[in-house]
Every structure is written in structure tokens, then in C-alpha cells.
């Protein structure tokens, strides 16, 4: 099959190109800020640019709960227009180059919906498009790259209505559009189902923690009484450096409270080897320790199951379990329970700003632990396996998301045809 | 013109703030508050002789023989200086003269120097700034000479308002001089001063700052009692003295000095000649938190304050030193309420020892834990310690309140709402323990044995919510756990049938939802018991309304507004008590918020002005400052509003027809506009209309021009003839007549005078061309353009109609106010304005109730809607589909 050259590259011969200006009429948007919207009730729903950028995918089912309502209909400008199925809403402002993200609205008949702050609502005036085609096409690199030269602004990036006119909209024959949309919708459905599945697995793991870590339910074969103790009795508690170190481009990782709260040990700050050695002269983070937040966020734990070479800040406590790795792992898991959090709160300087718990108070935190080490091992195995499964599913989800980007590139440019 | 108090304060603040320049708020306040004070004493006492509290006179009445010193000492003398070069120096002299005449005011009002080039500015800048400042206080609404009704404390409240603003604006830790009014009210009401029976009782604030807390405490006493305040900073002590004068509290003594190293209230003890500290019946205090170096200079001045507690407070933290000072200066049956940081409840080492020995004396009656971030200059969370030495011997425990969760965000600070204040005060004074997550009476044994004298409130009151359990069985097999549904029992108790409508039991432990996700809200609204609850709410409100109407419809000068609202609030709490689903404190908040915002101003106007309710017949212009152009700075009238009754209520009551007419005309505009945009939208891409339209809109003049352009090409026999004639003009009359005989078609251009002119031909031509005979090819376009033009004109015609009707109604409405009868006024003001507004706030609570219920049910429904096996099946199914798509795209794998 033949390809033809166009201003946006090679496309199949029987595909047409028409300009944005020839395709769309631009409608009026309103400028309601977040504070003027609610998720409870109202006569009109409203599409806010932040949601277009982050929350909504290429196609938006307007009946969804997370499309907010307008609080005060008296403040809707007279010129504001209600959206129809197939309209395109573009976010014209963003903090980065995602500006120009669009969503195609569907299912607008349930509640009238309007286009809000920092959006450009567009209605097709000419051209034959099957539902969802434009939503997918206009989010592809092929289209978005055309916007890049027009993005302006320093603090925030914006595109203006005027600059869209010359951008090119591809119009394949309707049947082919339909085939492409079907494929992309199916992978979207898969992604949505996977997200639900992950949510479900996380809920189940949370439920499992609620019963296993508290001893409410026991795993088969275990019946010895659990032991009441305090953290101070089962581990040594230290904190990180009190001085803010000198950060450098790359070097030895330096963990702080955000490292734990975001559970991200790759995007961290770095310090020099010399400073690291000075800071860790008396003790350092080792495999089998637990890191726990104590300033800003309190009582969130992380089991160190890797072999780190890193320093850490005063906002973290380091719990050393004298080689008892399964107990360390158990305690790290225990920090995710409400009972533990309540204990932490009880021992914290509850009204300090930021929140804070002192080392002495951490050692007073009461915990109940299995007295049979085999039971400890059995419990952490259950929960770690569940955790690994969730991680595996999340990786799979990411894989499908990337696969979808790939499929969009191939299908929307006509490099691979579905005829 | 009557000005609402809140508006008055706000505009006063705004004007002053505009002139602040680079000065820090904490310094600027001394100037503004001094001016306010000067204005007040001038209005109140000028030229009235010495029998008044303060001697104030103007230059004409100044009897000083020395012409240099004969300056007068009143605000009027300031006014005379406006625009003069020596204004700064002159003002300082006048103030000095006032301080000389009234020695009490020495060191009080002469602290701020107006002739200070560094702060105010040099030369003309100083003249302009001081002149502008004086003008602000010259405004007619700041005339304090008229007698206001008792209890209407305009000047004191204005002072308080400005201080709060200055505290808010002041840099870090400089706002300390001010205790937020809400907290002061709590202290004044829990210390027990309102039950005082001894008319010679005394009250002290050893860290009085600007004096607001002390003044509130005295206000709470049933009769005037003597108050004593000590403040370290002499400028702040000055503020406190002014504050006392403005609140007409003559019985207050303010001294400045460091409370630890230089206590000011001393007495000689009876037996020996030695000097001891004066002791008081009541003490209220909000001392600086965690003060360092409190021991500086106290050697020899301890007066035994820091002995007897088995240890001494740490050098770097004076919290317990303050408490010890207070305990020492309290009589043996004295009572105190002190704000201290939370740390005093649980800090270790010396402070733990001291805490233990104080607890053992059983002096602590109560502890109230407050939200964080309430105070100016610190974000630290604090608590109120209530001390009562009387009855210590029989005290069985400590009453504790965890009020840390009740507040509203206000800018970067938290603020207690009326409901929070009320709940704290009633819970404490009546020792209410019905909600164990809020307040408990904690027996001594629990404190001493179980918790080893650690008073941290979280050890005694668990105010956390129950854990949200994830039910694994339900995640796998489906159903909503009964434990979650039962957790909503407070709703089912009132709406039992709703539970049955929403849920069916599928087993002992699980329910299924009977309705779909989208219909949950509807099901709740349609439920009979739910709507019956709404009716009960209406009834409760009607009962309260009936109770209060007589008082609210017969207000006069004998009514005390502060007592009135207390009564209204107590009644509304009683009347809503039985409706357990609605938090009665929320209802209280609705009433008080409306009272503070609107109703108290209305009522103080009615009771303080001689016209009383008849003020409702008055209307006032609304003015706005012109912000640019040559009239910049002047005021212009931008509208008007009823003094007591809003325009919208009068229109609803008397001008329904007019209002409907306007709405109808507005509907025509909207409807026509819709037709027009539909016409444009549906116009063919190639049509002329689509060409004229821009962004879906057209302008009448563009349409006209286009029609003109299209039709002027139309030629008929007549247009051709007229064209020929036009070229021959001007033509003598007799030739013309002959010409017309030969060319009868041209007669159509004849004027009344029987002549033909260029204009008359043009008129005829356009008449022909707009009406008929245009070529077939453009007929459709022109017809469409004409329809659009008609619609366009209709829109602008009706817009004009709306405008005219509005104007006419506005005029009629303003006139109508004057003829309101007494009955009208009561109906519109009491029923339509006050009661209806309060009711709409309560109706919102009802709506919020259903939202909370719906949100929780939706959350549960989404959590358990699909089971794990179902989700796994769906995922597998879509994975297979995607796989087959990929195969079709040419990607295969095994």
C-alpha cells in the first residue's frame, strides 16, 4: 500500500489531512477554579484543565463520579456552551510540556457538562470521525509534536487558540478509524481492569495485615502465646545526621523522610564519600535494619532487604534488630497497621509542627510479636508474597501502558494498517 | 448613614494599612491605636471640665499662660495641623500636653513619636502621610460623641479588631501581645469568675500583653471587680492601658516590668514587716511559651515562688516558672486558667518532677487541649490548665477535654468557631461526659498509677475513628460486610426502612446492595423516613421561630443584644436536641455565624437608634472609590441597598409581576440567542452566514453590511431608470416634470415637496434592493442572513427591555421602602430576612447528612462491587483480546 509525504510525515495515500481550523469550531469555556467546584451535586458538570492533564484519559465518560459539579450556576457566563458527545477539550496550560493534552467527551447526555478553566473546547464542524478517533489521535506524538513550537510561557506552559489553526488533523476512512479505535479501547479496558485488580489485591493485603499482624487470626499450626514488649527491648534505635549535609550531583545516596514516604530509593539526594564515611563512623544502615520516619511523617517503616551504602537524615530513625531479620521485617510490616500508628501517635509530640517523635519515645512503643520465630517467618512470607504479586501486577500494568503508547504510534500514523 | 460595625472596622484597617509603607505592623500599631485613642477621648470628654475621667481641651480652651505650651490637647488640634510643615512636631507636643494634664496617660500615649523621619518619612512625605492619617479618623462614622446603647462597645471592639489585624500581620513572634478573642473567652468562662460572689474579689493577669484577656475576665464577672495586669514591654503595657480606658474599665491597674525579676504587685504581710507578693482571687494568663532565661535577675526576688515542688524549672524553659508564679500569687481558695504549651503535660526530667508534685496537691481541676496554630507568633499547640485551690482536698480526678479537632482554617492560622467555644465552655462547666471521645473525668488513680503523672491527653481520650476493616471474604466472594453497614447504625435508627430499601441480607455477615451505584442518592432522597426527618427539622425550626418571634419583633432600647443571642442560642439547642442525626452544635454554629455576620448589626441598629424598626424604611447609597482617571480617590455612587431589608426581599414581596416580566424578557433573550446560535451552527459551511460568523457569533452590523453588499447588485427596470436619472441631477423642476412623464418609473423617488434628490433616489434604491427581486442564486443566503439579523435585533431589543424594566423596578422599589407598614417591616425583616436565612443554613446541614451517608455507601459499593475472581476473569479476557489485536498488527509470541 502506498504512502504519501505530508507536512507531518508519511501517511497512507487514502488518508486525508485537514487543518484544525477547517475541522473545529472553538466553543466558549468558563473559568471556574477548583474551589468553585464540588463532587456532590449540581446541575452542570465541569471539566477542569488539571483533570484533563492528570486524571482523564483520551476518552472521557462524563457520567463518571470524578467529574465535578459547578457550585453556583448563577455564575456561569451567558456565553458558556454545553458540550456534546464527540467534542474535544484541550488543556491549554500546564506546568510542563503535557500542555495540549486532550480528552474526547462521551456520554454527555446524563448531565450537561461544560468546559472549564484553562481549556479549549472544540466541536467538529467538518470531517467524518468515528467516536474516540480524535481523542486518540490528538494525544499521539504525531499531533502533539505539532504543538511544541507554539508552547509559550516560562513558569507555566500555554498554547493559544490562535496557534492551533494550522495544525494537521488526520482523517482515515471511517472503517479504518473504527478498527483502530476498537484496538485502543480494548487495551484501555485492560489497563482499567488491571488497575481495579491491583486495588483489590492491595485491599486484600491490607485485610490480611489487619488480621495476621495483630494475631486476630493465626496461621495454621501456630498456637503459642504472643509476647508483649516494647521496641526499645527488641532493637537499638538511632537517628541520622543532625546537620544538613553538602549535597552533590552524584555520589552516596542520602535518605530522608521523603525517601520513605514516597518509597523511592532511586531518586534521592547525594553526598560525597568522605562525608558519608564521617557520618557513618559509629553506625550505618545495614541489610536487615528498619528505617522509620520520625519528623514530618511519623512511624512509617521500611525493611532494608537490600545491601545499601547510604547515609540518612535526622528525620529518620534506624532500628537495628541485632541480626533478627525476620523480626525486623515483621516490625516494618507492623508499622502499616492502625494499632501501631495509634501507639506512635500516643508517644509523639502530637501537636508539634512538624509532627515529631523522639528516639526515647520510639523505644517506649508497645508491640505484640509472635514468640515462635517460625510463626514470624510464616507471617512475613504471606505478606511479602502478596506484596511481590502486587509489584508484579504493577510492572505488568506499566508494560501495557507502554505497549499502548507503542500501538498508538504505529496505528495512528498508519505505519501498521488495520484494514 | 448607618455603618455596619464589621464594615467600619474593615475600612478603618484598609485605610490605615494603605499608609503603612515599609513599617512593621508591630510598630505601626502604636501610631494607629494612639490616633484612635485621641479621637475617642476628644469626642467623649472635650471641654467638659475635670469631673470627667480624662481632661481634654482644644487650643481655644487652653489656659496655659505660656503661648509656647498653649497647644491644646485634643484631636481637633491635630486637625488644625493638617497640611502644615511642622505637623509631626505639633502632634507630639499636643500628645505631650495631654499626658501632662492627665498623669495617668504618661508613658501610655506618648510612646509613639509622630515626628520620626525614619518611620513616617521626610518633609512633604511626612506632612502628607500624617494629614491622610488624621483624615481617616475624621470620618463621620468614627464620631464617638453620640451616646451609644449600653453594651455596644464600638470603640473597644474597633481597638480589638485592629489589634488582631496587627497581630496577624506582625512578623514572626511579634504578634505575641495579643491573645485571640476566642481563647480569651474560653479562659474567662472556665475560670469561674462568673460565679463570683465576693464584690471585693480581684483578678490578675501577670503577662497581660495588650490587656484583652484581663478585660474579658472582668467582663465575665457579675459585678465590676478590680483587675491587675503586669506586662514586660512598656509599649505593650501602654496599649493595655489605652485598651482599659477605651473599654471604660477604670478599675484596671496596669504596670510594666518583668514578672519574674520585678513583680509589681507586692504587699506587706500582716505579722512581719517583710514584703510579699500580692495574692489574688482569680488569675488568667497567656504567658509567652517556653521562655528562655527567665531566671535573669531573679536573685533575691524569688519570693518563695519556685520552692516546694521538689525541683526547679529548667533555665531554658519558663513554662513551669509561670505556673509556679501563678500558684504562688493565688489565694488559698483562688482559681486560675492558664494557657501553656502542650509540652507541660508530658515533658520529662525536672518538669516531670514538678508536674508530679503539682498533681499530688490536686489543684488542677481541668485540662483542655486546644487545636494547634491558634496563636499569633507561634504555631505550637497549647492547652488550658484550669486551677482551683478550693476543694483540692476532695478532688477525685481531673476533667479533661480534647478539643484539638474543632476549628476552622483562617488564612495561615486556625481559629475556633462559635460552636467550638460553646462546646468547650458548656462541657467544662457542666462536666458533660456523654462523648468519651471528647471529654472524660479521669480519676486520680489513672493519672498517678497507670500513667505515672504523664498528662498527655491522648493517654486518656482516644479521639481517633475506628479502623476501616478490609474484609477478605467479601473481596473474594462478594457482598458488603455487615460490620460496615452496622457502623452506620445512627442513620438506620432514624431511617430503618431505608436500610431495607438499600440492602438485602445475603447471610448473617454480608449484605448486597439493592440499587445501582447511580441510584443510591435518589433512593435516599425518596425514602419516606428520610423526608419525614426533613419535616421534623422543619417542625423544630417552626417551634423555635414561634418562641423567638415575640422578642425579635419588639426590640427596643432596653434590650441587651448580648443577652438576646444567648437566649436565642440556648433555645435553638433545646429545640434541636432530640434530632440526634443533626449535630446540635452545627445548628448552634449556623445561628451564631449568621448573628455575627448580619443579625447583630441589624439588632444593634434597631436598639440604639431612636427610629428603631423604622430604619427599615431607609435606603443607603453604595459608594466606591474611583481608582483611576482625574477623579481618582473620590467616591462615586454605584448603587443602593436597603438599610435593614435587602432589595431582593422587597422585590419578592411587592414586585413579583415586575420581577416575572424581567425574567420573561431574559428568557426571550436566552431563547433567541439559542435560536441564533443554532442557526449559525447548522449553517452550511459554504453559506454566507457561516462566513460572517466568527466563533459561532454574529454582529448585527456585519449582517446588515453583508445583506447590503449582496442586494445592491440587484437591478430591475426601475433601478436602471433611477440610476440614469441620478446621473442627470440636479435638474430644474420643469425639466424634471417632463422627464417624469417620459419615465413614470422614476416617480417612486419623488419627495413630499415634489422634487427628486440624490438622497431620495438612494432611499428608493435601497428600499427596492432590500425587499425583492434579488437573483435566485443569493436568495437563500439573504433570507438566512435576514433571519439571523432579525434574531440578532430581537436579542438587542429585549436586552434593552430588560435594562429598562430593571431600571424602572429599581426606582419603584426604592420608593416602596418609604411606605412599608410596621407589619410589612416585621414580616420582611424578622421572617423573610432573619428566620429564612438561618433556616437555609440548617437545611444545608440536612443535605450534608445525606451526602455523608451516600459517600460512605458508594465507597463500600466500589470496594466490594467486583470480586477477585471476577476481576481476574475480566483481566484474562482483555489480555486475550489485546493479544489477538497485537497478532493482527503482526506481533506474535508464545
Interface residues (C-beta under 8 A of the other chain):
Chain A: X25 X26 X27 X28 X40 X41 X63 X65 X78 X81 X125 X126 X183 X186 X187 X189 X190 X193 X194 X196 X197 X200 X201 X203 X204 X206 X207 X208 X210 X211 X338 X339 X342 X345 X346 X349 X350 X351 X352 X353 X360 X400 X403 X407 X410 X411 X416 X418
Chain B: X342 X343 X348 X372 X373 X379 X380 X381 X404 X456 X458 X459 X462 X464 X467 X469 X470 X471 X472 X475 X476 X518 X521 X670 X673 X677 X681 X685 X695 X696 X851 X858 X863 X866 X868 X871 X872 X874 X875 X878 X879 X881 X882 X885 X886 X888 X889 X890
